[in-house]
Amino acid sequence: MNSSWETLKILSDSTRLRLLALLLKEELSVAELQEILGMAQSRISSQLALLRQAGFVSDRREGKKAFYSLRPDLPNGTVTLLKAACESVADLPESTEDSSNLNRSLQKRRQLSEQYFNLIAGRLGKNHCPGRSWEAIGQLALRLVPAITVADLGAGEGLISQLLAHRAARVWCIDNSAKMVAVGSQLAKKNGLANLTYKLGDIEQVPLPDQSVDLAILSQALHHASHPQTAVNEAHRILKPGGQLLVLDLKAHSFEKAHELYGDLWLGFKESTLHGWLKKAGFQQVEVETVSREAHEPYFETLLASGVKSSK
């Protein structure tokens, strides 16, 4: 991108401007953009190719899906022009409809994940769940300290928390599935775990106060998050100074059916990606390692990442 004149030339096309207005708000797949705009895939793909060539957007592959987002390193002047252009057409019928369709598309994302977990609530531990192995869970448990306050984020039924609550001072289980929360609450009551509390909430907007827990756990939860970095940031927010985050999640893989079978949004993560998210959130002493590899196809591998919040 060489000049503001070129930026204005890019923004002069209505389709490109509508695409950029959407990507200002959310990373989206080609299929989602097609549904939101009601346009043919060929038209959208050709405009996205121009935007990528001009340096406005970047793309990433998630299996067979292509996701687009604004480049994070766009010059300030370009961003200012882009926002001004989007604001100038915000009241037009097309822009209003695009915003409404975007909200519906994001709601559909959330509903697909929630439907999957509502479906398996009460039998999660009896079904195959990628990355959930006693070997991996044991690696996490070895790093636990008793008599602390724990937040299990994206806990599901809270199988890990059910164990932790026998020794921890207080355990909070946060999950966005109402049925998972109901099932977990019943289990806690049945097992007499008065220090184990389930709360309905999202890992990207955790319903806990700042600096309120000693240990935050994201066990097989990040690959269900729309914005994993936001979830890691939230874990950092709720941790006390000196508190620790532990993340168990799948290593990057190519098993496409995970989207459909397990409600996964991400096909695992690279070690470097997890490391980068923890560092960006402000964690110190960040470590990421592979802790298990399944013996059967598709040979899921599990990563354990950890980081400590500064005590300053």
Residue pairs with C-beta under 8 A, 6 or more apart in sequence:
1 7
1 54
1 55
1 56
1 75
1 78
4 77
4 78
4 81
6 54
7 77
7 78
7 81
7 82
8 81
10 16
10 50
10 51
10 54
10 56
11 17
11 20
11 81
11 82
11 85
13 47
14 94
15 37
15 39
15 43
15 44
15 47
16 47
16 50
16 51
17 85
17 86
17 89
18 37
18 94
18 95
18 98
19 33
19 37
19 44
19 47
19 48
19 51
20 51
20 56
20 57
20 70
20 82
20 85
20 86
21 86
21 89
21 90
21 95
21 98
22 28
22 33
22 36
22 37
22 98
22 102
23 57
23 68
23 69
23 70
24 70
24 82
24 83
24 86
25 102
26 102
26 106
27 67
27 68
27 69
28 36
28 67
28 68
28 69
28 102
28 105
29 62
29 65
29 66
29 67
29 68
30 41
30 44
30 45
30 48
30 65
30 66
30 68
31 41
31 65
32 105
33 44
33 48
33 68
34 40
34 41
34 44
35 101
35 105
36 98
36 101
36 102
36 105
37 44
37 98
37 101
38 101
48 57
48 59
48 68
51 57
52 58
52 59
52 68
55 71
55 74
56 70
56 71
56 74
56 78
56 82
57 68
57 69
57 70
57 71
58 68
58 69
58 70
58 71
59 66
59 67
59 68
59 69
60 66
60 67
60 69
61 67
62 265
62 266
62 267
63 254
63 256
63 259
63 267
64 256
74 82
86 95
89 95
90 96
106 226
109 226
109 265
110 176
110 226
112 263
113 176
113 224
113 263
113 265
114 176
114 177
115 263
116 262
116 263
117 124
117 156
117 175
117 176
117 177
117 179
117 180
117 263
118 177
118 178
118 179
118 180
120 127
121 156
121 157
121 177
121 179
121 180
121 182
121 183
122 157
122 179
122 183
124 156
124 157
124 159
125 157
125 159
129 220
129 262
130 220
130 250
130 255
130 258
130 262
130 264
130 294
130 300
131 220
131 248
131 249
131 250
131 292
131 300
131 302
132 220
133 292
133 294
133 302
135 291
135 292
136 248
136 291
136 292
136 302
136 304
137 160
137 219
137 248
139 248
139 291
139 292
139 304
140 160
140 217
140 219
140 246
140 248
140 304
141 160
141 163
143 244
143 246
143 306
144 164
144 168
144 215
145 214
145 215
146 167
146 168
147 167
147 168
147 169
148 168
148 169
148 213
148 214
148 215
149 168
149 169
149 170
149 171
149 172
149 212
149 213
149 214
149 215
150 161
150 164
150 168
150 170
150 171
150 172
150 213
150 214
150 215
150 216
150 217
151 171
151 172
151 174
151 206
151 208
151 212
151 213
151 215
151 216
151 217
151 235
151 238
152 158
152 160
152 161
152 164
152 171
152 172
152 173
152 174
152 217
152 219
153 174
153 203
153 206
153 216
153 217
153 218
153 221
153 231
153 234
153 235
154 174
154 175
154 176
154 203
154 218
154 219
154 220
154 221
154 222
154 224
154 225
154 231
155 161
155 173
155 174
155 175
155 180
155 184
155 198
155 219
155 221
156 175
156 177
156 180
156 184
157 180
157 183
157 184
157 187
158 171
158 173
158 175
158 184
158 187
158 188
158 196
158 198
160 217
160 219
161 171
161 173
161 184
161 196
162 187
162 188
162 191
162 193
162 196
164 171
165 171
165 188
165 193
165 195
165 196
166 193
168 195
169 195
170 195
170 197
171 193
171 195
171 196
171 197
172 197
172 199
172 208
172 213
173 181
173 184
173 196
173 197
173 198
173 199
174 198
174 199
174 201
174 202
174 203
174 206
174 207
174 208
175 181
175 184
175 198
175 200
175 201
176 200
176 201
176 202
176 203
178 200
181 198
181 199
181 200
184 198
185 198
188 196
188 197
188 198
199 207
199 208
200 207
201 207
203 218
203 221
203 222
203 225
203 231
203 234
204 225
204 226
204 227
204 230
204 231
204 234
205 234
206 234
206 235
206 237
206 238
208 238
209 238
210 237
210 238
211 237
211 238
211 239
211 240
211 241
211 243
212 238
212 240
213 238
213 239
213 240
213 243
214 239
214 240
214 243
214 244
215 239
215 243
215 244
215 245
215 246
216 235
216 238
216 239
216 243
216 244
216 245
216 246
217 245
217 246
217 247
217 248
218 231
218 232
218 235
218 245
218 246
218 247
218 248
218 249
219 246
219 247
219 248
219 249
220 248
220 249
220 250
221 231
221 249
222 228
222 231
222 232
222 247
222 249
222 266
222 269
223 249
223 250
223 264
223 265
223 266
223 267
223 268
223 269
224 263
224 264
224 265
224 266
225 231
225 265
225 266
226 265
228 266
228 269
228 277
229 277
229 280
229 281
232 245
232 247
232 277
232 278
232 280
232 281
232 283
233 281
235 245
235 281
236 245
236 281
236 282
236 283
236 309
239 245
239 309
240 309
241 309
241 310
241 311
241 312
242 308
242 309
242 310
242 311
243 308
243 309
244 306
244 307
244 308
244 309
245 278
245 283
245 305
245 306
245 307
245 308
245 309
246 304
246 305
246 306
247 274
247 278
247 303
247 304
247 305
247 306
248 291
248 302
248 303
248 304
249 268
249 269
249 274
249 302
249 303
249 305
250 267
250 268
250 269
250 300
250 301
250 302
250 303
251 268
251 269
251 270
251 271
251 290
251 300
251 301
251 302
251 303
252 267
252 268
252 269
252 270
252 273
253 267
253 268
253 298
253 299
253 300
253 301
254 267
254 298
255 267
255 298
255 300
256 267
258 264
258 267
259 265
259 267
268 300
268 301
268 303
269 303
271 288
271 289
271 290
271 303
274 288
274 303
274 305
275 286
275 288
275 305
278 286
278 288
278 305
278 307
279 286
279 307
281 307
282 309
282 310
283 307
283 308
283 309
284 307
284 308
284 309
284 310
285 306
285 307
285 308
286 305
286 306
286 307
287 305
287 306
287 307
288 303
288 304
288 305
288 306
289 303
289 304
290 301
290 302
290 303
290 304
291 302
291 303
291 304
292 301
292 302
293 299
293 300
293 301
293 302
294 300
294 301
